[in-house]
């Protein structure tokens, strides 16, 4: 077996215990520090007592002279701190309750790799032990699972339109029709990247909990998302993810074989890319009357439920081609 060192990172007065193989590289150590503290590798200063050649990315841990349980001081500004400062500025110009536009960092099939799936799985297990799922409507026997994002997938929310007669302007065209159609085949779960207060307001004020033609099984918010490290085009990024394994850990009748997740941000699929279908982002100020995305996705989901017992046999990245092929028959 390879020798493993336990290293204690000291950053901002906190201790972070990590394990790393002696055959790993300095770059791997930087990525471990990034996953724990969100200080990007290029912003890190690790105080090593290494003498000799400089610490290039490929230098082996065994060459750094580190001891087991050694403490290493880390300096650097975290990505979270930088984002918090940016958020303060952006929030002053943005409506409360909206998901701030973050389309500038997303992924596509082929340009993204999840770093250290084992660390991500540990985060999943830790989160699964903490959370409780509050069922609003019991799952129906034999129904597969449809996980739906809210903002920019089903609607474009504005707090200024709450308690007005402009509710319909926030909804993506055909939203209620879409939910009615898919509910015949799927149990529906909402997973939003906003706080629960806003999830509750959106679901209630927009009539999604009182519609007699469909029912929401349960809803999740940003508090049950955790961060992972991934590479897009070779560059690392620490970002939140919607890990479907959290649902599967609580509801054992669902799995990757009978779950599909629809979101306008593909990075939310990072731990379960085979279950993700990326839709175009909906904005009510961009020709909403021309948006028929939900009608087409509904048709695809109906075909998927009827024709496939195992959803992993279908590439959801090719959903439009799949739909066109079956519609032409």
C-alpha positions in Angstrom: 0.0 0.0 0.0 1.1 3.6 -0.7 2.1 5.6 2.3 -0.4 8.3 3.3 0.4 11.4 5.2 -1.9 13.3 7.5 -1.4 17.0 7.0 -3.0 19.8 9.1 -3.7 23.0 7.1 -3.8 26.2 9.2 -5.9 28.9 7.6 -7.7 31.9 9.1 -7.4 30.4 12.6 -8.9 27.1 11.6 -7.5 23.6 11.2 -8.2 21.4 8.2 -7.0 17.8 8.4 -6.4 16.2 5.1 -4.8 13.0 3.9 -2.5 12.7 0.9 -0.4 10.0 -0.7 3.3 10.4 -0.8 3.1 9.6 -4.5 0.8 12.5 -5.1 2.0 15.9 -6.3 2.3 19.4 -5.0 -0.6 20.3 -7.4 -2.7 17.6 -5.6 -1.9 19.2 -2.3 -3.0 22.6 -3.6 -6.3 21.1 -4.8 -6.9 19.5 -1.5 -6.3 22.9 0.2 -8.7 24.4 -2.4 -11.4 21.8 -1.7 -11.2 22.5 2.1 -10.8 26.3 2.1 -11.9 27.5 -1.4 -8.6 29.4 -1.8 -7.7 28.9 -5.4 -4.3 27.3 -6.1 -3.0 30.5 -7.9 -3.9 32.5 -4.8 -2.3 30.1 -2.3 0.9 30.5 -0.3 1.8 27.3 1.5 4.7 27.7 3.9 6.8 24.7 3.2 10.3 24.1 4.5 11.3 22.5 1.2 14.8 23.3 0.1 16.1 22.9 -3.4 14.1 23.3 -6.6 11.0 25.3 -6.6 7.6 23.7 -5.9 6.4 23.0 -9.4 3.0 21.3 -9.9 4.6 17.9 -10.6 6.9 17.7 -7.6 6.1 14.6 -5.5 4.9 15.0 -1.9 7.7 12.6 -0.9 10.2 15.2 -2.2 8.8 18.0 0.0 10.1 16.6 3.3 6.7 16.6 5.0 6.2 14.6 8.2 3.0 12.8 9.2 0.6 15.1 11.1 2.7 18.1 10.1 1.1 21.5 10.3 1.2 23.7 7.2 0.3 27.4 7.3 -1.8 28.6 4.3 -2.3 32.2 3.2 -4.7 33.4 0.6 -8.1 35.0 0.0 -10.8 32.4 -0.5 -13.1 32.2 -3.5 -16.0 32.5 -1.0 -14.7 35.8 0.3 -14.2 37.2 -3.2 -17.7 36.1 -4.1 -19.2 37.6 -1.0 -17.7 41.0 -1.9 -19.0 40.7 -5.5 -22.4 39.6 -4.1 -22.6 42.8 -2.0 -22.1 44.9 -5.1 -24.4 42.8 -7.3 -27.2 42.6 -4.6 -27.4 46.3 -4.5 -28.4 46.2 -8.2 -30.5 43.0 -8.1 -33.9 42.1 -6.8 -34.1 40.2 -3.6 -35.2 36.6 -3.9 -33.9 36.1 -7.4 -31.1 33.8 -8.4 -28.3 36.2 -9.3 -27.2 35.6 -12.9 -24.4 33.1 -12.8 -24.5 31.8 -16.3 -20.9 32.9 -16.9 -19.6 29.7 -15.3 -21.3 26.6 -16.5 -20.1 23.3 -18.1 -20.8 21.3 -21.2 -20.3 17.6 -21.8 -16.7 17.0 -22.6 -15.2 20.1 -21.0 -15.7 19.2 -17.3 -14.1 16.7 -15.0 -15.1 16.2 -11.3 -12.0 16.2 -9.1 -11.8 13.6 -6.3 -15.1 11.9 -6.5 -14.2 10.2 -3.2 -14.2 13.6 -1.5 -17.5 14.5 -3.1 -19.0 11.2 -1.9 -17.8 11.9 1.6 -19.5 15.3 1.5 -22.7 13.6 0.2 -22.7 11.0 3.0 -22.1 13.8 5.6 -25.0 15.9 4.2 -27.3 12.8 3.9 -26.9 12.2 7.7 -27.9 15.8 8.5 -30.9 16.4 6.3 -34.5 15.5 6.7 -36.9 15.5 3.7 -40.4 16.8 4.5 -42.8 14.9 2.2 -45.7 17.1 1.1 -47.3 14.4 -1.2 -46.3 10.8 -0.8 -44.5 9.1 -3.8 -46.7 7.0 -5.9 -45.8 3.4 -6.5 -43.8 2.7 -9.7 -43.4 6.4 -10.7 -39.9 7.5 -11.7 -38.5 10.8 -10.3 -38.4 14.1 -12.0 -36.2 16.7 -10.3 -36.9 20.3 -11.5 -35.0 23.5 -10.9 -37.1 26.7 -10.4 -35.4 29.9 -11.4 -34.7 30.2 -15.1 -36.0 26.7 -15.7 -39.7 27.0 -14.7 -39.9 30.7 -14.0 -38.2 34.1 -13.7 -39.1 35.4 -10.3 -39.5 39.0 -9.2 -40.4 40.0 -5.6 -42.0 43.2 -7.0 -44.6 41.0 -8.8 -45.7 39.1 -5.7 -49.2 40.2 -4.5 -50.0 41.7 -7.9 -51.9 40.5 -10.9 -48.7 39.9 -12.8 -48.0 36.4 -11.6 -48.3 34.9 -15.0 -45.5 37.1 -16.3 -43.1 35.3 -14.0 -44.0 31.8 -15.3 -42.2 30.2 -18.3 -44.8 29.7 -21.0 -46.8 26.5 -20.6 -45.4 25.8 -17.1 -48.6 24.5 -15.5 -49.4 22.5 -18.6 -45.9 21.0 -18.5 -46.3 20.0 -14.9 -49.8 18.5 -15.5 -48.4 16.4 -18.4 -45.3 15.1 -16.6 -47.2 14.4 -13.4 -49.0 11.6 -15.2 -45.7 9.7 -15.5 -43.4 11.1 -12.8 -43.3 12.1 -9.1 -42.1 15.7 -9.1 -39.5 17.2 -6.8 -38.4 20.8 -6.8 -34.8 21.7 -6.1 -34.0 25.4 -6.0 -30.7 27.2 -5.5 -32.3 29.8 -3.3 -33.1 29.9 0.4 -36.2 28.1 1.7 -38.0 31.4 2.4 -38.0 32.2 -1.3 -38.7 28.6 -2.4 -41.9 28.7 -0.2 -43.0 32.1 -1.6 -42.5 31.0 -5.2 -44.3 27.7 -4.8 -47.3 29.2 -2.9 -47.7 32.5 -4.6 -47.4 31.0 -8.1 -50.0 28.3 -7.4 -47.7 25.3 -7.6 -48.9 23.8 -4.4 -52.6 24.2 -5.0 -53.1 23.1 -8.6 -55.5 20.1 -8.6 -53.9 18.6 -11.7 -50.4 17.9 -10.3 -48.7 17.6 -6.9 -45.2 18.3 -5.7 -43.7 15.4 -3.7 -41.3 17.6 -1.8 -39.0 20.6 -2.3 -35.3 21.2 -1.5 -33.4 24.4 -1.2 -29.7 25.6 -1.4 -29.0 24.4 2.1 -28.8 20.8 0.9 -26.3 21.7 -1.8 -22.6 21.3 -1.1 -19.4 22.3 -2.9 -17.2 20.2 -5.1 -14.1 20.9 -7.1 -14.2 20.4 -10.8 -12.1 21.2 -13.9 -13.5 23.0 -16.8 -11.1 23.1 -19.7 -8.3 22.2 -17.3 -9.1 25.1 -14.8 -10.3 24.3 -11.3 -13.5 25.7 -9.9 -15.2 25.1 -6.6 -19.0 25.2 -7.0 -22.2 23.9 -5.5 -23.9 20.8 -6.8 -27.3 19.2 -6.6 -26.3 15.6 -5.7 -29.2 13.3 -6.5 -27.6 10.7 -4.2 -29.1 12.7 -1.3 -32.6 11.9 -2.5 -31.7 8.3 -3.3 -30.3 7.8 0.2 -33.7 8.8 1.7 -36.0 7.4 -0.9 -34.6 4.0 -1.9 -37.1 3.2 -4.7 -35.4 5.9 -6.8 -32.0 5.6 -8.4 -30.0 6.8 -11.4 -32.0 4.3 -13.5 -35.4 6.0 -12.9 -34.4 9.7 -12.2 -34.1 12.6 -14.5 -33.0 16.1 -13.4 -33.8 19.3 -15.5 -31.9 22.5 -14.8 -30.6 25.5 -16.8 -27.1 25.1 -15.2 -25.4 21.9 -16.1 -22.8 22.3 -13.3 -25.6 21.2 -10.9 -25.4 17.7 -12.6 -21.7 17.4 -11.8 -22.1 14.3 -9.6 -24.8 12.7 -11.7 -24.3 13.9 -15.3 -26.0 10.9 -16.8 -29.3 12.0 -15.1 -29.2 15.6 -16.3 -31.0 17.4 -19.0 -29.9 21.0 -19.5 -32.7 23.4 -20.7 -32.2 26.9 -22.1 -32.4 29.6 -19.4 -35.7 31.4 -19.4 -35.8 35.2 -19.0 -39.1 37.0 -19.1 -37.4 40.0 -20.8 -36.2 37.9 -23.8 -39.2 37.2 -26.1 -41.1 34.8 -23.7 -43.9 34.4 -26.2 -41.5 32.5 -28.5 -40.5 30.1 -25.7 -41.9 26.5 -26.3 -39.1 24.7 -24.4 -41.3 23.2 -21.8 -43.7 21.7 -24.4 -40.8 20.0 -26.1 -39.3 18.7 -22.9 -42.7 17.4 -21.8 -42.9 15.4 -25.0 -39.4 14.0 -24.4 -40.2 13.0 -20.8 -43.4 11.3 -21.9 -41.5 9.2 -24.5 -38.8 8.5 -21.9 -41.2 7.2 -19.3 -43.2 5.0 -21.8 -40.3 3.5 -23.8 -37.4 3.2 -21.2 -37.3 1.3 -18.0 -33.7 2.4 -17.5 -33.1 6.1 -18.1 -29.3 5.6 -18.2 -29.7 3.9 -21.6 -30.6 7.3 -23.1 -28.3 10.3 -23.6 -30.2 13.3 -22.3 -27.7 15.6 -24.0 -29.3 14.5 -27.3 -32.9 14.9 -26.1 -33.8 17.2 -29.0 -32.5 14.8 -31.6 -34.2 11.9 -29.8 -37.5 13.8 -29.9 -37.2 14.8 -33.5 -36.5 11.2 -34.5 -39.6 9.8 -32.7 -41.9 12.7 -33.8 -40.9 11.9 -37.5 -42.1 8.3 -37.2 
